[in-house]
Amino acid sequence: GALAAPSNVHVAGWYDGSSKPGEGGAVLLDGHVAGPTTRGVFYNLKSLKPGDTIEVERGDGKKFTYKVVKSESKKADQVDMSQALLSAAAGKPGLNLITCTGKVNGWHYDERLVVYAVQV
């Protein structure tokens, strides 16, 4: 019942219960903020602001552009995963990115950052 994080800090993972790029609904990608000795693929996710753009390229080379709408940080046990699977704008394809943030205790962060974007 939990979202599994990628096994490599340098790649983002697609949640297979979410939409694929180019389909309706929302694509959910997750990635690490950092590893023990290096920054992760989503290290700079916290710097995205409303209006910033994100480009996603599918395996077939087709590219999709999304515009950031909002970001939110919540305690790890308070993230509404059903919300993370919805587009930030009803009727428009969305892209939602999730990573760890907050204070770290051992290998665990106490918060999650979710960035919501809509296809342009």
C-alpha positions in Angstrom: 0.0 0.0 0.0 3.0 2.3 -0.1 4.7 4.1 -3.0 8.0 2.4 -3.6 11.0 4.8 -4.3 13.4 4.0 -7.1 16.4 1.9 -6.2 18.8 4.5 -7.7 19.0 8.2 -6.6 19.7 9.3 -10.1 16.4 8.2 -11.7 12.8 9.1 -11.3 10.2 6.3 -11.0 6.7 6.3 -12.6 3.9 5.1 -10.4 2.1 2.5 -12.6 -1.2 3.3 -10.9 -1.1 6.8 -12.4 -1.6 8.0 -16.0 1.1 7.9 -18.7 2.4 11.1 -20.2 0.1 12.0 -23.1 -3.0 10.5 -21.4 -5.6 12.3 -19.4 -5.4 12.3 -15.6 -2.1 12.8 -13.7 1.3 11.3 -14.1 3.0 10.6 -10.7 6.8 10.5 -10.6 8.8 9.9 -7.5 12.5 10.3 -6.9 15.0 10.7 -4.1 16.2 14.0 -2.9 19.6 12.6 -1.9 21.5 9.5 -1.2 24.2 8.9 1.4 27.0 10.5 -0.7 25.3 12.4 -3.5 22.3 14.5 -4.4 19.3 12.8 -5.9 17.3 13.4 -9.1 14.8 15.5 -7.2 17.3 17.5 -5.1 16.2 20.8 -6.7 12.5 20.0 -6.7 12.1 22.4 -3.7 13.2 25.3 -5.9 10.3 25.0 -8.5 7.8 27.8 -8.3 4.4 28.4 -9.9 4.9 29.2 -13.6 8.1 27.2 -14.0 8.0 24.6 -16.7 9.0 20.9 -16.7 9.5 18.7 -19.8 9.0 15.0 -19.7 10.2 12.7 -22.5 8.6 9.3 -23.0 10.5 6.3 -24.1 9.4 6.9 -27.7 10.9 10.3 -27.8 7.7 12.3 -27.6 8.0 15.3 -25.2 5.4 16.9 -23.0 5.6 20.3 -21.3 4.0 21.1 -17.9 3.7 24.3 -16.0 4.0 24.2 -12.2 0.8 25.2 -10.4 1.7 24.7 -6.7 3.9 22.8 -4.2 3.1 21.5 -0.8 5.1 19.9 2.0 3.3 17.6 4.5 4.3 15.2 7.2 5.1 11.9 5.7 2.1 10.2 7.3 -0.3 13.0 6.2 0.2 12.9 2.4 -3.1 12.3 0.6 -2.0 9.9 -2.1 -5.4 10.0 -3.7 -4.8 13.8 -4.2 -1.3 13.1 -5.6 -3.0 11.0 -8.3 -5.2 13.9 -9.5 -4.4 16.7 -11.9 -4.2 20.1 -10.2 -6.6 21.4 -12.9 -9.7 19.3 -13.6 -9.9 18.2 -17.2 -6.2 18.9 -18.0 -3.4 16.3 -17.9 -1.2 16.8 -14.9 2.2 15.9 -13.7 2.8 15.4 -10.0 6.3 15.0 -8.6 7.0 13.7 -5.0 10.2 13.4 -3.0 11.3 13.5 0.6 12.0 16.7 2.5 12.1 18.0 6.1 14.3 16.6 8.8 16.2 13.4 8.4 16.4 10.7 11.0 18.8 7.9 9.9 17.5 7.1 6.4 14.0 8.6 6.8 12.8 12.1 6.2 9.8 13.3 8.2 8.0 15.2 5.3 7.1 14.8 1.6 7.2 17.5 -1.0 4.6 17.3 -3.8 4.9 19.5 -6.9 1.7 19.8 -9.0 2.0 20.8 -12.7 -0.5 21.0 -15.6 0.2 20.2 -19.3 0.5 23.3 -21.5 
